Amino acid sequence: MIPHPTEEQFLAGRTSADESREWVDSVEHEFEHAFATLNGLRSGVSVFGSARIAPDHPWYALGVEVGRRIAEAGYPVITGGGPGLMQAANRGAASVGGRSIGLAIELPREEEPNPYADTVVPFEHFFVRKTVFVRYSCAFVALPGGFGTLDELFEALTLIQTDKLHDFPVILVGTAFWGPVAEWLRTTLVDAGTISPHDLDLLTVTDDLDEMLRVIRACVECHTPPPGGVVPR
């Protein structure tokens, strides 16, 4: 790959016009590589969650089960490719022979992609990666997580609220963790008038993985199955 200014340099405004053009070229290359690697992929379900959760944590077991159930239902599982709950979801998908994909961000302190993703697409730019998550997914499932998970969650909600994205379920698994977030949306944002009450309908908060799959299927059934693709059952 041709060397180009880093994202840090670009965002800090420390690039010349020529260097900025090189940075734009690197973004284009990253999109092209992702599109070529994932060509033909349809109706994936992206699963987000904390990278900090150890395999002996109950949330990790939940992540494995979420990945397994999604894969058994016929949907490719897409994660950020990292450790913790991302690894758990990839592991669950791989355990039943499902398609298991990791969209791995390159960070100085980040570990190598987890070993349970059969396809790994590397990214330098967060916004490119977020676009690819949406493009190849029919739903987002969020397990407990931090800023990265919240970033993906609110990106999707913003796209749906502004009519950039349609028939796209956003499901928060884990009521003990996500319930207070949903309550904050209701008692602070709705009460302040910064979002509408019906905006809360964009979210499903549940512990029931059967409900998770029902919500996914209800939207996916509105979509035309891809020619020659795997039709979710």
One Martini backbone bead per residue (centre of mass of N, CA, C, O) as a GRO file, in nm:
protein
  233
    1MET     BB    1   0.098   0.035   0.021
    2ILE     BB    2   0.068   0.360   0.003
    3PRO     BB    3   0.180   0.603   0.166
    4HIS     BB    4   0.007   0.789   0.426
    5PRO     BB    5  -0.153   0.976   0.609
    6THR     BB    6  -0.273   0.987   0.901
    7GLU     BB    7  -0.555   1.033   1.074
    8GLU     BB    8  -0.432   1.214   1.286
    9GLN     BB    9  -0.311   1.421   1.089
   10PHE     BB   10  -0.571   1.497   0.944
   11LEU     BB   11  -0.750   1.582   1.195
   12ALA     BB   12  -0.518   1.802   1.283
   13GLY     BB   13  -0.422   1.958   1.013
   14ARG     BB   14  -0.124   1.807   0.909
   15THR     BB   15  -0.188   1.866   0.588
   16SER     BB   16  -0.158   1.883   0.276
   17ALA     BB   17  -0.308   1.873  -0.019
   18ASP     BB   18  -0.159   1.618  -0.116
   19GLU     BB   19  -0.196   1.454   0.146
   20SER     BB   20  -0.505   1.461   0.142
   21ARG     BB   21  -0.531   1.303  -0.121
   22GLU     BB   22  -0.398   1.047  -0.012
   23TRP     BB   23  -0.610   0.998   0.205
   24VAL     BB   24  -0.849   0.968   0.015
   25ASP     BB   25  -0.730   0.726  -0.136
   26SER     BB   26  -0.727   0.537   0.114
   27VAL     BB   27  -1.031   0.531   0.145
   28GLU     BB   28  -1.101   0.413  -0.129
   29HIS     BB   29  -0.937   0.153  -0.094
   30GLU     BB   30  -1.092   0.049   0.153
   31PHE     BB   31  -1.363   0.019   0.018
   32GLU     BB   32  -1.279  -0.167  -0.216
   33HIS     BB   33  -1.177  -0.401  -0.043
   34ALA     BB   34  -1.440  -0.458   0.109
   35PHE     BB   35  -1.625  -0.507  -0.137
   36ALA     BB   36  -1.459  -0.743  -0.253
   37THR     BB   37  -1.463  -0.933  -0.002
   38LEU     BB   38  -1.803  -0.898   0.039
   39ASN     BB   39  -1.908  -1.008  -0.208
   40GLY     BB   40  -2.251  -1.125  -0.175
   41LEU     BB   41  -2.325  -1.021   0.090
   42ARG     BB   42  -2.616  -1.092   0.299
   43SER     BB   43  -2.789  -1.056   0.578
   44GLY     BB   44  -2.641  -0.949   0.814
   45VAL     BB   45  -2.531  -0.958   1.165
   46SER     BB   46  -2.445  -0.720   1.390
   47VAL     BB   47  -2.211  -0.749   1.666
   48PHE     BB   48  -2.185  -0.578   1.971
   49GLY     BB   49  -1.904  -0.516   2.206
   50SER     BB   50  -1.691  -0.562   2.441
   51ALA     BB   51  -1.329  -0.607   2.460
   52ARG     BB   52  -1.307  -0.657   2.801
   53ILE     BB   53  -1.424  -0.945   2.803
   54ALA     BB   54  -1.399  -1.234   2.953
   55PRO     BB   55  -1.455  -1.579   2.913
   56ASP     BB   56  -1.570  -1.596   3.233
   57HIS     BB   57  -1.801  -1.423   3.157
   58PRO     BB   58  -2.139  -1.411   3.119
   59TRP     BB   59  -2.134  -1.232   2.861
   60TYR     BB   60  -1.975  -1.427   2.686
   61ALA     BB   61  -2.185  -1.652   2.679
   62LEU     BB   62  -2.396  -1.473   2.548
   63GLY     BB   63  -2.236  -1.414   2.287
   64VAL     BB   64  -2.223  -1.703   2.188
   65GLU     BB   65  -2.531  -1.746   2.174
   66VAL     BB   66  -2.594  -1.523   1.978
   67GLY     BB   67  -2.416  -1.625   1.744
   68ARG     BB   68  -2.545  -1.902   1.720
   69ARG     BB   69  -2.842  -1.820   1.665
   70ILE     BB   70  -2.791  -1.653   1.413
   71ALA     BB   71  -2.653  -1.877   1.245
   72GLU     BB   72  -2.884  -2.089   1.264
   73ALA     BB   73  -3.082  -1.877   1.108
   74GLY     BB   74  -2.878  -1.785   0.846
   75TYR     BB   75  -2.680  -1.562   0.950
   76PRO     BB   76  -2.438  -1.360   0.930
   77VAL     BB   77  -2.160  -1.275   1.135
   78ILE     BB   78  -2.078  -0.944   1.253
   79THR     BB   79  -1.775  -0.790   1.360
   80GLY     BB   80  -1.484  -0.625   1.493
   81GLY     BB   81  -1.269  -0.878   1.548
   82GLY     BB   82  -1.220  -0.888   1.841
   83PRO     BB   83  -1.239  -0.919   2.153
   84GLY     BB   84  -1.454  -1.053   2.363
   85LEU     BB   85  -1.770  -1.012   2.238
   86MET     BB   86  -1.675  -1.049   1.953
   87GLN     BB   87  -1.554  -1.327   1.987
   88ALA     BB   88  -1.805  -1.466   2.093
   89ALA     BB   89  -1.980  -1.436   1.838
   90ASN     BB   90  -1.784  -1.577   1.644
   91ARG     BB   91  -1.776  -1.841   1.801
   92GLY     BB   92  -2.074  -1.915   1.778
   93ALA     BB   93  -2.081  -1.928   1.470
   94ALA     BB   94  -1.845  -2.136   1.429
   95SER     BB   95  -1.973  -2.378   1.600
   96VAL     BB   96  -2.206  -2.403   1.342
   97GLY     BB   97  -2.084  -2.308   1.055
   98GLY     BB   98  -2.091  -2.012   1.026
   99ARG     BB   99  -2.070  -1.703   0.926
  100SER     BB  100  -1.754  -1.525   1.012
  101ILE     BB  101  -1.701  -1.176   1.072
  102GLY     BB  102  -1.425  -0.928   1.060
  103LEU     BB  103  -1.399  -0.574   1.138
  104ALA     BB  104  -1.081  -0.454   1.165
  105ILE     BB  105  -0.917  -0.235   1.364
  106GLU     BB  106  -0.637  -0.022   1.356
  107LEU     BB  107  -0.449  -0.031   1.659
  108PRO     BB  108  -0.193   0.012   1.875
  109ARG     BB  109  -0.356  -0.155   2.130
  110GLU     BB  110  -0.453  -0.379   1.954
  111GLU     BB  111  -0.527  -0.678   1.881
  112GLU     BB  112  -0.563  -0.936   1.718
  113PRO     BB  113  -0.765  -1.100   1.554
  114ASN     BB  114  -0.981  -1.323   1.601
  115PRO     BB  115  -1.004  -1.686   1.539
  116TYR     BB  116  -1.339  -1.691   1.453
  117ALA     BB  117  -1.283  -1.555   1.181
  118ASP     BB  118  -1.306  -1.628   0.834
  119THR     BB  119  -1.331  -1.310   0.787
  120VAL     BB  120  -1.095  -1.038   0.737
  121VAL     BB  121  -1.125  -0.679   0.763
  122PRO     BB  122  -0.927  -0.411   0.732
  123PHE     BB  123  -0.897  -0.098   0.927
  124GLU     BB  124  -0.836   0.259   0.974
  125HIS     BB  125  -1.130   0.372   0.934
  126PHE     BB  126  -1.413   0.417   1.105
  127PHE     BB  127  -1.619   0.524   0.887
  128VAL     BB  128  -1.582   0.293   0.693
  129ARG     BB  129  -1.660   0.064   0.881
  130LYS     BB  130  -1.948   0.166   0.944
  131THR     BB  131  -2.051   0.147   0.656
  132VAL     BB  132  -2.007  -0.161   0.626
  133PHE     BB  133  -2.191  -0.257   0.844
  134VAL     BB  134  -2.451  -0.147   0.714
  135ARG     BB  135  -2.437  -0.263   0.422
  136TYR     BB  136  -2.414  -0.588   0.544
  137SER     BB  137  -2.677  -0.532   0.711
  138CYS     BB  138  -3.010  -0.601   0.878
  139ALA     BB  139  -2.877  -0.579   1.174
  140PHE     BB  140  -2.847  -0.482   1.520
  141VAL     BB  141  -2.646  -0.609   1.797
  142ALA     BB  142  -2.628  -0.527   2.148
  143LEU     BB  143  -2.401  -0.556   2.377
  144PRO     BB  144  -2.221  -0.491   2.620
  145GLY     BB  145  -2.066  -0.157   2.628
  146GLY     BB  146  -1.904   0.116   2.505
  147PHE     BB  147  -1.824   0.363   2.299
  148GLY     BB  148  -1.826   0.188   2.043
  149THR     BB  149  -2.112   0.075   2.076
  150LEU     BB  150  -2.254   0.351   2.094
  151ASP     BB  151  -2.168   0.452   1.821
  152GLU     BB  152  -2.315   0.237   1.653
  153LEU     BB  153  -2.596   0.277   1.770
  154PHE     BB  154  -2.632   0.594   1.705
  155GLU     BB  155  -2.581   0.577   1.409
  156ALA     BB  156  -2.825   0.403   1.337
  157LEU     BB  157  -3.045   0.583   1.464
  158THR     BB  158  -2.985   0.829   1.285
  159LEU     BB  159  -3.041   0.694   1.009
  160ILE     BB  160  -3.334   0.622   1.073
  161GLN     BB  161  -3.447   0.901   1.166
  162THR     BB  162  -3.337   1.029   0.868
  163ASP     BB  163  -3.402   0.817   0.630
  164LYS     BB  164  -3.132   0.633   0.550
  165LEU     BB  165  -3.286   0.395   0.704
  166HIS     BB  166  -3.462   0.078   0.664
  167ASP     BB  167  -3.564  -0.189   0.815
  168PHE     BB  168  -3.376  -0.163   1.105
  169PRO     BB  169  -3.274  -0.336   1.357
  170VAL     BB  170  -3.233  -0.254   1.715
  171ILE     BB  171  -3.068  -0.466   1.954
  172LEU     BB  172  -3.077  -0.502   2.310
  173VAL     BB  173  -2.880  -0.720   2.503
  174GLY     BB  174  -2.961  -0.659   2.827
  175THR     BB  175  -3.148  -0.516   3.066
  176ALA     BB  176  -2.954  -0.441   3.297
  177PHE     BB  177  -2.779  -0.258   3.107
  178TRP     BB  178  -2.996  -0.112   2.896
  179GLY     BB  179  -3.232  -0.001   3.060
  180PRO     BB  180  -3.105   0.273   3.163
  181VAL     BB  181  -3.070   0.388   2.880
  182ALA     BB  182  -3.369   0.387   2.797
  183GLU     BB  183  -3.457   0.562   3.038
  184TRP     BB  184  -3.289   0.809   2.963
  185LEU     BB  185  -3.426   0.864   2.697
  186ARG     BB  186  -3.708   0.908   2.825
  187THR     BB  187  -3.642   1.111   3.082
  188THR     BB  188  -3.461   1.315   2.906
  189LEU     BB  189  -3.505   1.342   2.595
  190VAL     BB  190  -3.811   1.336   2.578
  191ASP     BB  191  -3.870   1.546   2.806
  192ALA     BB  192  -3.691   1.769   2.642
  193GLY     BB  193  -3.751   1.729   2.316
  194THR     BB  194  -3.498   1.588   2.146
  195ILE     BB  195  -3.705   1.357   2.122
  196SER     BB  196  -3.934   1.130   2.030
  197PRO     BB  197  -4.131   0.888   2.149
  198HIS     BB  198  -4.113   0.708   1.878
  199ASP     BB  199  -3.799   0.665   1.887
  200LEU     BB  200  -3.810   0.420   2.088
  201ASP     BB  201  -3.908   0.213   1.859
  202LEU     BB  202  -3.610   0.161   1.741
  203LEU     BB  203  -3.599  -0.018   1.999
  204THR     BB  204  -3.478  -0.332   2.147
  205VAL     BB  205  -3.523  -0.469   2.474
  206THR     BB  206  -3.356  -0.781   2.573
  207ASP     BB  207  -3.327  -1.144   2.683
  208ASP     BB  208  -3.470  -1.267   2.428
  209LEU     BB  209  -3.365  -1.456   2.159
  210ASP     BB  210  -3.633  -1.502   2.019
  211GLU     BB  211  -3.702  -1.205   1.988
  212MET     BB  212  -3.459  -1.123   1.827
  213LEU     BB  213  -3.534  -1.304   1.579
  214ARG     BB  214  -3.814  -1.187   1.523
  215VAL     BB  215  -3.720  -0.901   1.457
  216ILE     BB  216  -3.536  -0.973   1.225
  217ARG     BB  217  -3.737  -1.130   1.046
  218ALA     BB  218  -3.953  -0.908   1.008
  219CYS     BB  219  -3.755  -0.738   0.825
  220VAL     BB  220  -3.626  -0.941   0.624
  221GLU     BB  221  -3.903  -1.024   0.485
  222CYS     BB  222  -3.909  -0.741   0.325
  223HIS     BB  223  -3.682  -0.859   0.166
  224THR     BB  224  -3.507  -0.945  -0.106
  225PRO     BB  225  -3.359  -1.209  -0.196
  226PRO     BB  226  -3.069  -1.303  -0.304
  227PRO     BB  227  -2.920  -1.418  -0.569
  228GLY     BB  228  -2.791  -1.720  -0.461
  229GLY     BB  229  -2.851  -1.695  -0.175
  230VAL     BB  230  -2.905  -1.706   0.157
  231VAL     BB  231  -3.196  -1.799   0.309
  232PRO     BB  232  -3.342  -1.720   0.574
  233ARG     BB  233  -3.517  -1.934   0.821
   0.00000   0.00000   0.00000
